[in-house]
Amino acid sequence: MVFSLWSFCFILSALVFLLWSFCFGLFALVFLLWSFCFGLSALVFLLWSFRFGLSALFFPL
């Protein structure tokens, strides 16, 4: 009886740990996606500013 109670508690703690690691992995994936989108938008902004800088250099107003 005691052994089955201990094994039940151990299985329950393992399931809770699995759920926590799944939630942490999901949060890390969402954070990675957000940082990828932010880096992509920064790259696009850099390319646009470089293009406008070149056009202002070659065609001054």
TARAGI-V647033 format. One record per pair of residues at least 6 apart in sequence whose ideal C-beta (glycine too) atoms are under 6 Angstrom apart, sorted by the first residue. I is the first residue (numbers start at 1). J is the second residue. D is the distance in Angstrom with one decimal. If there is no record, write none. Layout:
i=[I,I]
j=[J,J]
d=[D,D]
//
This chain:
none
//
